Amino acid sequence: MTESPTRLQLVLAVLVATGLAALVAWVGSRLGSESPLARVLVPTVLVLATTGVLATLWARAQGRTRHERDAALRTAGEASALREAVMDVTPVGFAFFDRDLRYVHVNAALAAMNGLPASHHLGHHVTGVMPELGRLLAPRLQRALETDAPIQDTCLQVETPAAPGEPRFWFGSYSRVRGARGEVLGVIAALSELTERMRAERSLQEHEGRLDVLTRSLPDYLWGGKLRGGVLRDFYCTPVIERTTGYPASAFAQSSPDGGPPPLWAEMIHPEDRARYRAAIEGLAPGAEVELEHRLICADGRVRWVRSRAAASAPDSQRELHVGCVVTDITDRRLADDLRQRLHDSFRRSAQEWRRTFDAVASPLLVLGGDTTIHRLNAAAVTFFDGLDPSGQPLSTAPQTPLRAGILPLIEELRRTRGTATREVTDPQSRRTWEVSAAWVDEAGGEDSRIILVATEVTHLLELQASLRRSETMAAMGAIVAGVAHEVRNPLFSISAVVDAVDATFGARAELQPYLEVLRGEVKRLNHLTQELFEYGRPTRGEWVEGPVRPVVEEALSACALSGEQAGVAVVRELAPELPPVRMDSRRLFHVFRNVVENAVQHSPRGATVRVATQAVEEAGRAWVRCTVHDGGPGFREEDLPHVFEPFFSKRRGGTGLGLSIVQRILEEHQGVIRLRNHPDGGAEVTLLLPAVSSPPSAQPLDSLAS
C-alpha cells in the first residue's frame, strides 16, 4: 500500500514549482510575450517542472513505504513466532476457532490433553474431532461468539482418547476475538485440566467423611491445638464432646480473649483437678505423651471421670508444638473399681475377722482336703508344727507333731465312714492328752470335700478327774488310815513303854539285848508308819505364805545330811542365788524336799553323788521354780513308773510306799507338778515344779533346761 506525500513534501514541491515558474517568467520577459518560443516554452517548462517535482516526491515516498512495510512484516513474524512458542510451552490448552467453529490453531498442550495430534484438529469442526467433547463445547463457543463477556466452565467432565473410559475434568474459558476494524474473527478457548486436583479433593472429602464417621462413632472425643510459649492456641474439638459433657460443640468454637481455648474448656475440669490438668497439658515436651485421670463437671451438674491421653509433636518451622488429646469416659470403670475396692476391703475385713476368730480358738483347728492336704490351720495348730505353717502339704508329710500318730488312723476311719469321729490321743513324751474330733464336710456336688479337725487338750481335765478320784479315794483312805493309825498308836505306846520297862529291869542280861533291839526297831518302824499314815490322811489345811523356796530346800538338805553321811553318799547343792517367791506351806513343803532327797540317798550306792539343783524357768507362758534331784542309783524300772505314785507301792525293803504319794499330794496342794524319769547319764531324776508368784528377769525357757 502507497503512502500519500506529507505536508512538508507538498510545500517543498510548491516552492520548487514557484521557483521554476519565476525562472520561466524571467526568461519569457527576456524573449517577449509575443515570442512563439516563449508561448510554448513557458507552459512546457512549468508542466515539466511540476511533473518532475511531483515525480521526485512520489519516488521518494514510494521507497520509504516499502522499507516500513518490510519492517512491519518482520515484526509481525517475530510476534507470531513468539506467540506460537508461548502457546506451545504453556501447560494450558489453547485453541482458536473461526466463526464456523472450525479449529484454526491448537497448541501442543491441548493436543496432548485430547490425545490427538494438532494436525488432526485444524480445519475440522469442533464436533468432528471428538464428538462427545464437541457437543459440550459447541454451545459454549457459540455463546462466546455472540458476546464480549468471557464464558467460563468451572468443571467440564469429558472422556478423551488420551485416557479412554476415564472421566477427565477441565476448567474452560471462552472469549470472542475481533479484527482491527471490529469484525468478529472467531473465538479462543483456554482449557486447564483439573483431574488430579478433583481426585485429590474427592479423596480428601472421602477421608474427611471417613474421619467424621469414625470420630462420631467413637465414644471418645478429641481435641487439639498448638502450644506456643506454653499456652494452648488454635483450639478445636470433635462434636462428640457433647455426648460426654452435655455441652454443645458450638460452645467450644470461640477462643478466649487471649487467644487460648474457650473458657468452658477449663471451667468444666473439676476444681480439684484443674492445676494438675493444666500443668500436665501445658508442660508437654516435644514428642512426649502424658496420661492422667481427672473429673469433668457436665452441663447437668453430674461429675464424670475421664482419662485424657495427650501427645505433642516435634516443633514445626515456627517452633510450635501440635498437641492432640483423646478423652475417654471411664466413669463406669471407676465406679466398678470403687465397688471392687469396697468389696475387696469388705472381703479383707471379713477375712481378717474370720482369721482373728479362727486364731482366737484356743484349741488347735485344721481344715484338710479329702486327700489330707492341709488347707487351713489356726495359730494354736501352728504351735504343734514348731511355728511352721504346713499349708499345702499332706498331713502325713508335714513336720512331726505329738498328735499325728493318733490323727492319721482317725482320718482313715473318717474317709471310710464320711461322718464324725472322736478319739483321745496322748503324747507319751509330754504326757498331754488331747480329745480329737473330726468331721467330714461335703461341698456342693461333693467335688471339694473337707475334713475339719479340732483337738481339745483334756490333760488338765483328766488330771482334775484323776485328782478328784484320787482325792475321794485318799479322803476315804485317809479317814480309814487316820482311824487305824489312831488305834495303832495307843498299843504302840504301850509296847514301847513295856520295852523300856523290860530294858530297865533286865537290860543287864546280854542274852536279852538282841530281842530288845528288834523290838525297838519294829516299834520305831511302826511309829514311822503311823506318822506317815497320819501325814497321808491329814486334811489339806496349813499356813500359806509367799516367800523364797531356797531356805526350805536348804533346811531339808540339812536334815538329810546325817543320813547321807551314814550311807556314804555325797549331797551336792546347785542352788540358784535368786529365785522368785512361791505361795507355799513351808512345813509341808519341807516334808516334800526331805522325802525326795532321802529317797535319792537311800537308792544311791556308797560313794555315789546326789545332786540337788534349783532354777527359775518358764513353761507354757508361766514362771516356775524347778527343783531337780538326781541320784546315782539304778533308776526307775519302766514297768514301775505308772505305779510309783500309788499308795503302799514300794520296791525298797522296809519301805511304806507312801513317800511319793504324800509328795504328789502336797505338790498338788501347791498347784505344782512332779515328774520322774531316768537321766541319760544314769540314775533317777525327780523334778519338782512350783508356780512362781512373779516372773524373775533370769527365768529361762523350760525346754532349754530340760537336760
C-alpha positions in Angstrom: 0.0 0.0 0.0 1.3 3.5 -1.1 1.5 6.3 1.5 0.5 9.9 0.5 3.1 12.7 0.5 3.3 14.6 3.7 2.5 18.3 4.1 6.2 19.2 4.2 6.8 17.4 0.9 3.8 19.3 -0.8 5.2 22.6 0.5 8.6 21.8 -1.0 7.0 20.8 -4.3 5.1 24.1 -4.5 8.2 26.1 -3.7 10.1 24.3 -6.4 7.3 24.9 -8.9 7.1 28.5 -8.0 10.8 28.9 -8.5 10.7 27.3 -11.9 7.7 29.5 -12.8 9.6 32.5 -11.7 12.6 31.4 -13.8 10.4 30.8 -16.8 8.7 34.2 -16.4 12.1 35.9 -16.3 13.1 34.1 -19.5 9.8 35.0 -21.1 10.3 38.6 -20.3 13.6 38.5 -21.9 12.1 36.8 -25.0 9.0 38.8 -25.0 5.5 37.7 -24.6 4.8 37.6 -28.1 7.5 35.3 -28.9 6.3 31.9 -30.0 9.1 30.2 -28.1 8.1 32.0 -25.1 4.5 30.9 -25.5 5.5 27.2 -25.9 8.5 27.1 -23.6 6.9 28.6 -20.5 3.9 26.3 -20.2 6.1 23.3 -21.1 8.7 24.2 -18.5 6.0 24.7 -15.9 4.4 21.4 -16.7 7.8 19.6 -16.7 8.9 21.3 -13.6 5.8 20.4 -11.8 5.7 16.9 -13.1 9.4 16.4 -12.2 8.8 17.7 -8.7 5.8 15.5 -8.2 7.6 12.5 -9.6 10.5 13.1 -7.4 8.3 13.4 -4.4 6.3 10.2 -5.3 9.5 8.2 -5.9 10.9 9.2 -2.5 7.6 8.4 -0.8 7.4 5.1 -2.5 10.8 4.0 -1.3 10.1 5.0 2.2 6.8 3.0 2.2 8.4 -0.3 1.1 11.1 -0.1 3.8 8.4 0.4 6.5 6.3 -2.5 5.2 9.3 -4.8 5.3 10.0 -3.8 8.9 6.3 -4.3 9.9 6.3 -7.8 8.3 9.4 -8.7 10.2 7.9 -7.5 13.5 4.6 -9.4 12.8 6.6 -12.6 12.0 8.6 -12.3 15.2 5.4 -11.7 17.3 3.7 -14.7 15.7 6.7 -16.9 16.4 6.8 -15.7 20.0 3.0 -16.3 20.3 3.4 -19.8 18.9 6.3 -20.5 21.3 4.4 -19.3 24.3 1.3 -21.2 23.4 3.3 -24.4 22.9 5.2 -24.3 26.2 2.3 -23.2 28.4 0.5 -26.1 30.3 -2.8 -24.6 29.5 -4.5 -25.8 26.3 -5.4 -23.1 23.7 -7.5 -23.4 20.6 -8.7 -20.8 18.2 -11.9 -21.4 16.3 -13.2 -19.4 13.3 -16.8 -18.2 13.2 -17.8 -21.6 11.9 -16.3 -23.2 14.9 -13.6 -24.9 12.9 -10.2 -25.4 14.5 -7.7 -22.7 13.2 -5.0 -23.2 15.8 -4.3 -25.8 18.5 -1.3 -25.7 20.9 0.7 -28.7 22.0 -0.9 -28.7 25.5 -4.4 -29.0 24.2 -3.4 -31.7 21.6 -1.9 -33.7 24.4 -4.9 -33.3 26.6 -7.1 -34.5 23.7 -4.8 -37.4 22.9 -4.7 -36.4 19.2 -2.0 -34.6 17.1 -2.6 -30.9 16.3 -2.9 -31.6 12.6 -6.0 -33.8 13.3 -7.8 -30.7 14.6 -7.0 -28.0 12.0 -9.8 -27.2 9.6 -12.3 -29.6 11.3 -15.4 -28.6 13.1 -15.3 -28.9 16.9 -17.8 -31.8 16.8 -15.9 -33.6 14.1 -12.7 -34.2 16.0 -14.2 -35.6 19.3 -17.9 -35.8 19.0 -18.6 -36.0 22.8 -16.3 -33.1 23.6 -17.6 -31.2 20.6 -21.2 -31.5 21.8 -20.2 -29.9 25.1 -18.0 -27.2 23.6 -20.2 -26.1 20.6 -22.9 -24.4 22.6 -20.4 -22.6 24.8 -18.3 -21.4 21.8 -21.4 -20.2 20.0 -22.4 -18.2 23.1 -18.9 -16.7 23.2 -19.2 -15.6 19.6 -22.3 -13.7 20.5 -21.0 -11.8 23.5 -17.9 -9.9 24.5 -18.1 -11.2 28.1 -15.9 -14.3 28.7 -17.7 -17.6 29.4 -16.3 -20.0 32.0 -16.8 -23.6 32.8 -15.8 -24.4 36.4 -15.8 -28.1 35.9 -16.1 -29.7 32.5 -16.2 -33.5 32.7 -15.3 -35.4 29.5 -13.6 -38.5 28.2 -10.7 -38.2 25.7 -8.6 -40.6 23.6 -5.7 -39.7 25.9 -7.5 -41.7 28.7 -10.3 -43.8 27.3 -13.0 -44.7 29.8 -11.6 -42.4 32.4 -13.5 -39.2 33.2 -11.4 -36.1 32.9 -12.1 -32.7 34.5 -11.4 -29.4 32.8 -11.7 -25.7 33.6 -12.7 -23.8 30.4 -12.7 -20.1 29.4 -14.0 -18.9 26.1 -13.6 -15.4 24.6 -14.7 -13.7 21.3 -11.8 -12.3 19.1 -12.3 -9.2 16.9 -10.3 -7.8 14.0 -8.7 -4.3 13.6 -11.9 -2.9 12.1 -14.0 -4.6 14.8 -15.1 -7.5 12.7 -15.6 -10.9 14.6 -12.8 -13.3 13.6 -13.6 -16.2 15.9 -13.4 -17.5 19.4 -10.4 -18.6 21.5 -10.7 -21.3 24.2 -8.4 -21.8 27.1 -8.7 -25.2 28.9 -6.9 -26.3 32.1 -7.1 -29.9 33.3 -8.3 -30.4 36.9 -8.5 -34.1 37.0 -5.7 -34.7 39.6 -6.9 -31.8 41.7 -10.5 -33.1 41.6 -9.3 -36.6 42.5 -7.3 -35.1 45.4 -10.3 -33.1 46.6 -12.6 -36.1 46.3 -10.1 -38.3 48.2 -9.8 -35.6 50.8 -13.5 -35.4 51.1 -13.7 -39.2 51.4 -11.1 -39.2 54.1 -12.8 -36.3 55.9 -16.1 -38.2 55.7 -14.5 -41.4 57.0 -12.8 -39.5 59.8 -16.0 -37.7 60.6 -17.8 -41.1 60.8 -15.1 -42.6 62.9 -15.0 -39.7 65.3 -18.8 -39.7 65.6 -18.9 -43.5 66.1 -16.2 -43.4 68.9 -17.4 -42.9 72.4 -14.3 -40.7 72.9 -13.9 -37.1 71.9 -10.8 -35.5 70.6 -9.4 -32.0 70.9 -6.2 -30.4 69.6 -4.3 -27.2 69.3 -0.9 -25.6 69.2 1.4 -24.9 72.1 3.1 -21.6 71.7 5.2 -20.4 74.7 3.5 -22.9 77.0 0.0 -21.6 76.1 -2.5 -23.6 74.1 -3.8 -21.9 70.9 -5.9 -22.7 67.9 -8.1 -25.0 69.9 -10.5 -27.4 68.2 -12.5 -30.4 69.3 -14.8 -33.1 67.8 -18.6 -32.8 68.1 -18.7 -36.0 70.2 -17.8 -33.8 73.2 -21.5 -33.1 73.5 -22.1 -36.8 74.1 -19.7 -36.9 77.1 -20.2 -33.4 78.7 -23.6 -32.4 77.6 -22.3 -29.1 76.3 -22.9 -28.4 72.6 -19.8 -28.4 70.3 -20.5 -24.8 69.4 -19.6 -23.8 73.0 -16.0 -24.7 72.2 -15.8 -23.0 68.9 -14.9 -19.5 70.1 -11.4 -18.8 71.6 -10.9 -16.9 74.8 -10.0 -13.2 74.6 -6.2 -14.0 74.9 -6.4 -16.5 72.0 -6.4 -19.6 74.2 -9.1 -22.3 74.5 -12.6 -21.3 75.3 -13.2 -20.6 79.0 -15.6 -23.6 79.2 -12.7 -26.0 78.4 -11.0 -25.1 81.7 -14.1 -24.4 83.7 -15.6 -27.9 83.2 -12.5 -29.5 84.7 -13.2 -30.3 88.4 -11.6 -27.6 90.6 -9.5 -30.1 92.5 -8.0 -31.4 89.2 -7.5 -28.1 87.2 -4.0 -27.3 88.4 -2.8 -30.8 87.8 -4.5 -31.0 84.4 -3.2 -27.7 83.1 0.4 -28.5 84.3 0.3 -31.8 82.5 -1.0 -30.4 79.2 0.9 -27.1 79.1 4.1 -28.8 80.3 4.2 -31.3 77.4 7.7 -31.6 75.9 8.3 -32.2 72.2 7.5 -35.8 71.2 6.2 -36.5 74.8 3.0 -38.2 75.9 1.0 -37.8 79.1 -1.9 -39.7 80.5 -4.0 -38.7 83.5 -7.4 -39.4 85.0 -9.5 -36.5 86.2 -13.1 -35.4 86.7 -15.4 -33.3 84.4 -18.4 -31.3 85.6 -21.1 -31.9 82.9 -23.8 -29.5 81.8 -26.3 -31.2 84.1 -24.0 -30.9 87.1 -23.0 -34.5 87.1 -19.4 -35.4 87.7 -17.8 -37.8 85.3 -14.4 -39.5 85.4 -12.4 -39.3 82.2 -8.9 -40.4 81.1 -7.0 -37.9 78.9 -4.2 -39.1 76.7 -2.3 -36.2 75.2 0.7 -36.2 72.8 2.9 -33.5 71.4 4.6 -33.4 68.1 8.1 -32.2 67.3 8.5 -28.4 66.9 7.4 -27.2 63.5 9.1 -24.4 61.4 7.6 -21.8 63.8 8.8 -23.6 66.9 5.2 -24.6 67.8 4.0 -28.0 69.1 0.9 -29.6 67.7 -1.0 -31.2 70.6 -3.7 -33.9 70.3 -5.7 -35.5 73.1 -8.2 -38.3 73.3 -10.6 -38.1 76.2 -12.3 -41.4 77.3 -15.2 -41.6 79.7 -14.1 -44.0 82.5 -16.9 -43.3 85.0 -18.3 -46.8 84.8 -14.8 -48.3 85.3 -14.1 -46.0 88.2 -17.4 -46.9 89.8 -16.7 -50.5 89.2 -13.2 -50.1 90.6 -14.6 -48.3 93.7 -17.1 -51.0 94.1 -14.5 -53.7 93.6 -12.2 -51.9 96.1 -15.1 -51.7 98.6 -15.8 -55.4 98.1 -12.1 -56.1 98.4 -11.9 -54.1 101.6 -15.0 -55.8 102.9 -13.7 -59.3 102.0 -10.4 -58.4 103.6 -12.0 -57.2 106.8 -14.2 -60.3 106.7 -11.1 -62.5 106.1 -9.3 -60.7 108.9 -12.2 -61.1 111.3 -12.6 -64.7 110.3 -8.8 -65.2 110.7 -8.8 -63.5 114.1 -11.8 -65.5 115.1 -10.2 -68.7 113.7 -7.0 -67.9 115.5 -8.8 -66.9 118.7 -9.9 -70.5 119.1 -7.7 -71.9 121.8 -7.9 -75.4 120.5 -5.8 -76.5 117.5 -8.1 -76.5 114.4 -7.2 -77.8 111.0 -9.0 -77.9 107.7 -7.9 -80.7 105.5 -8.8 -81.7 102.0 -10.2 -85.1 101.2 -6.7 -86.2 100.4 -5.5 -85.0 103.8 -3.8 -81.9 102.3 -3.7 -79.1 104.9 -5.7 -76.1 103.6 -6.1 -74.0 106.8 -4.9 -74.1 110.4 -5.2 -71.6 113.2 -2.5 -70.1 115.4 -3.0 -72.8 118.1 -2.4 -75.5 115.5 0.8 -73.8 114.2 2.4 -74.3 117.6 2.1 -78.0 117.0 4.4 -77.7 114.0 7.1 -75.7 115.8 5.8 -72.4 114.5 5.9 -73.6 110.8 2.9 -73.3 108.5 2.5 -76.6 106.7 -0.4 -75.4 104.5 -0.5 -77.1 101.1 1.3 -80.3 102.4 -0.3 -83.6 103.2 -0.6 -84.2 106.9 1.5 -87.4 106.5 4.5 -85.4 105.2 4.1 -82.4 107.5 6.5 -81.8 110.4 6.1 -84.3 113.2 3.5 -83.4 115.8 2.5 -85.1 119.1 -0.9 -85.9 117.6 -0.1 -87.0 114.1 0.3 -90.7 115.0 -3.2 -90.7 116.6 -4.8 -88.4 114.0 -3.9 -90.4 110.8 -5.8 -93.5 111.8 -8.8 -91.3 112.8 -8.7 -89.7 109.3 -8.6 -93.1 107.6 -11.6 -94.1 109.6 -13.4 -90.9 108.7 -12.7 -91.3 105.0 -14.4 -94.6 105.1 -17.4 -93.5 107.2 -17.8 -90.0 105.8 -19.3 -89.0 109.2 -17.8 -87.8 112.5 -15.4 -89.5 114.9 -13.7 -88.7 118.2 -10.6 -90.1 119.8 -8.3 -89.4 122.7 -4.7 -89.1 121.8 -1.9 -89.0 124.4 1.6 -87.8 123.7 3.9 -90.2 125.6 6.7 -87.6 125.9 4.8 -84.7 127.4 2.0 -86.9 128.8 -0.5 -84.5 127.4 -3.8 -85.9 126.3 -6.0 -84.5 123.5 -9.5 -85.2 122.5 -9.5 -85.0 118.7 -12.9 -84.6 116.9 -13.1 -84.9 113.2 -16.0 -84.3 110.8 -16.3 -84.9 107.1 -17.9 -82.0 105.2 -19.1 -82.4 101.6 -19.3 -79.2 99.5 -21.9 -78.7 96.7 -21.7 -81.6 94.3 -19.2 -83.5 96.5 -16.3 -82.3 94.4 -14.4 -80.5 97.1 -14.8 -82.3 100.4 -13.2 -81.1 103.6 -12.2 -82.7 106.9 -12.4 -80.5 110.0 -10.2 -81.4 112.8 -10.4 -79.9 116.3 -8.0 -81.0 119.1 -9.0 -80.1 122.6 -6.5 -80.7 125.3 -8.1 -82.6 128.1 -4.9 -83.2 130.1 -5.9 -80.8 132.9 -9.5 -82.2 132.8 -8.2 -85.7 133.1 -5.8 -84.7 135.8 -8.6 -83.0 137.6 -10.8 -86.1 137.2 -7.9 -88.3 138.4 -7.2 -85.8 141.2 -10.8 -85.9 142.2 -10.9 -89.6 142.1 -7.7 -89.7 144.0 -8.9 -87.2 146.5 -12.0 -89.1 147.0 -10.0 -92.3 147.4 -7.5 -90.6 149.6 -10.1 -89.0 151.7 -11.7 -92.3 152.3 -8.4 -94.0 152.8 -7.2 -91.0 155.0 -10.2 -91.5 157.2 -9.5 -95.2 157.5 -5.7 -94.7 157.8 -6.2 -92.0 160.4 -8.5 -94.2 162.4 -6.1 -97.2 162.0 -3.2 -95.0 163.0 -5.0 -93.7 166.0 -5.9 -97.2 167.1 -2.4 -98.5 166.4 -0.7 -95.6 168.2 -2.0 -96.5 171.7 -0.9 -100.1 171.6 2.5 -98.9 170.1 2.8 -96.6 173.0 2.1 -99.4 175.4 4.6 -101.7 173.6 7.2 -99.0 173.6 6.6 -98.5 177.4 6.9 -102.2 178.1 10.1 -102.5 176.0 11.6 -99.6 178.0 10.5 -101.2 181.3 12.0 -104.6 180.3 15.2 -102.8 179.3 15.3 -101.0 182.6 14.7 -104.2 184.6 16.5 -106.9 182.6 18.8 -104.7 180.5 21.9 -106.1 182.1 21.2 -109.5 180.7 23.2 -109.9 177.5 21.0 -112.6 176.0 18.0 -110.3 176.0 19.7 -107.4 174.2 19.1 -108.7 170.6 15.4 -109.2 171.3 15.2 -105.7 172.8 16.9 -104.2 169.7 14.5 -106.0 167.4 11.5 -104.8 169.5 12.8 -101.2 169.5 13.4 -101.3 165.7 10.0 -102.6 164.9 8.4 -100.1 167.3 10.3 -97.4 165.5 9.2 -98.6 162.1 5.6 -98.8 163.3 5.9 -95.3 164.7 7.3 -94.1 161.3 4.5 -95.8 159.5 1.9 -94.3 161.9 3.4 -90.9 161.3 3.2 -91.3 157.5 -0.3 -92.6 157.8 -1.2 -89.5 159.8 0.5 -87.3 157.2 -1.2 -89.1 154.3 -4.6 -88.8 155.9 -4.1 -85.2 157.2 -6.7 -82.7 155.8 -5.5 -80.0 153.5 -5.0 -77.2 155.9 -1.9 -75.2 156.5 -0.3 -71.8 156.9 0.2 -70.3 153.4 2.7 -67.6 152.8 4.6 -66.1 149.8 8.3 -66.3 150.1 11.5 -67.8 148.7 11.8 -71.5 148.5 15.6 -71.8 148.9 15.6 -71.7 152.7 13.1 -74.6 152.8 15.3 -76.6 150.4 18.4 -75.8 152.5 16.6 -76.9 155.7 15.6 -80.2 154.1 19.2 -80.8 152.9 20.5 -80.1 156.4 18.0 -82.7 157.8 19.3 -85.3 155.3 23.0 -84.6 155.9 23.3 -87.2 158.6 21.6 -90.0 156.6 23.9 -89.1 153.7 27.0 -89.4 155.8 25.8 -92.7 157.2 25.1 -94.1 153.7 28.4 -92.7 152.4 26.6 -90.6 149.7 27.6 -87.0 148.9 24.8 -84.5 148.5 25.9 -81.6 146.2 23.9 -78.4 146.2 23.5 -76.3 143.0 21.0 -73.7 144.2 20.3 -70.5 142.2 21.1 -67.4 144.2 17.9 -65.7 143.3 14.5 -67.4 142.8 11.1 -65.9 142.5 8.8 -66.3 145.5 6.2 -69.0 145.7 3.0 -69.4 147.6 3.6 -72.3 150.0 3.0 -74.1 153.3 6.7 -74.3 154.3 6.2 -77.1 156.8 4.6 -79.4 154.3 6.9 -78.3 151.5 9.9 -79.2 153.8 8.5 -82.7 154.1 8.4 -82.9 150.2 12.1 -82.0 149.7 13.3 -84.1 152.7 11.3 -87.1 151.4 12.7 -86.8 147.8 16.3 -86.3 149.0 16.2 -89.2 151.5 14.8 -91.5 148.8 17.7 -90.4 146.5 20.2 -91.1 149.2 18.6 -94.5 150.0 18.7 -95.6 146.4 22.3 -94.4 145.8 25.2 -96.8 146.4 28.0 -95.9 148.7 30.4 -93.4 147.1 27.7 -92.0 144.8 26.6 -88.4 144.5 23.1 -86.9 144.8 22.8 -83.5 143.0 20.1 -81.0 144.1 19.6 -78.0 141.8 17.1 -75.2 141.7 16.4 -72.8 138.8 13.8 -70.3 137.6 12.2 -71.5 134.3 9.3 -70.8 132.0 6.8 -73.3 130.7 3.5 -72.7 128.8 4.0 -68.9 129.3 4.2 -69.2 133.1 7.1 -68.8 135.5 8.1 -71.8 137.7 10.7 -72.7 140.3 12.2 -76.0 139.4 14.0 -78.3 141.9 15.8 -81.3 140.4 17.1 -84.2 142.5 19.4 -86.6 140.5 20.7 -89.7 142.3 23.4 -92.2 141.5 21.2 -95.3 141.7 19.9 -97.8 139.1 17.0 -95.6 138.2 13.3 -96.5 137.8 12.2 -99.6 136.1 9.9 -98.7 133.1 7.2 -101.0 134.3 7.1 -99.4 137.8 6.8 -95.7 136.5 2.9 -95.9 136.1 2.6 -97.1 139.7 5.1 -95.1 141.7 2.5 -92.6 143.0 0.1 -95.3 144.2 -0.1 -95.6 147.9 1.8 -98.5 149.5 3.7 -99.3 146.3 7.3 -99.8 147.1 10.2 -101.9 145.8 12.5 -101.0 148.7 12.8 -103.4 151.6 11.2 -101.8 154.7 9.5 -99.0 152.6 5.9 -98.0 153.3 5.1 -97.0 149.7 3.6 -93.7 150.9 6.5 -91.3 150.4 5.9 -90.3 146.7 2.1 -90.4 147.2 2.5 -87.9 150.0 4.9 -85.8 147.9 2.4 -85.8 144.9 -0.5 -84.8 147.2 1.4 -81.9 148.8 2.6 -80.6 145.4 -1.0 -80.8 144.1 -2.0 -78.7 147.1 0.6 -76.1 145.9 -0.6 -76.4 142.2 2.8 -77.9 141.4 4.0 -80.8 139.3 6.2 -83.8 140.0 8.0 -85.6 137.1 10.0 -88.8 137.2 12.5 -90.0 134.6 15.7 -91.9 134.2 18.6 -89.5 133.5 20.5 -90.1 130.2 23.8 -90.3 132.3 22.3 -92.9 134.7 20.3 -92.7 137.9 16.8 -91.5 138.6 15.8 -87.8 138.3 12.9 -86.3 140.2 11.7 -82.8 139.1 9.5 -80.7 141.3 7.8 -77.6 139.8 6.2 -74.9 141.9 4.4 -71.9 140.3 6.1 -68.6 140.9 4.2 -65.6 142.1 6.1 -63.3 139.7 8.5 -64.0 136.8 12.1 -63.1 137.5 14.3 -61.5 134.9 16.6 -64.5 134.8 13.9 -67.1 134.1 14.8 -69.3 131.2 12.5 -71.4 128.9 11.9 -74.8 130.4 12.8 -76.6 127.2 16.4 -75.1 127.2 16.9 -76.5 130.7 15.4 -79.9 130.3 18.8 -81.6 130.1 
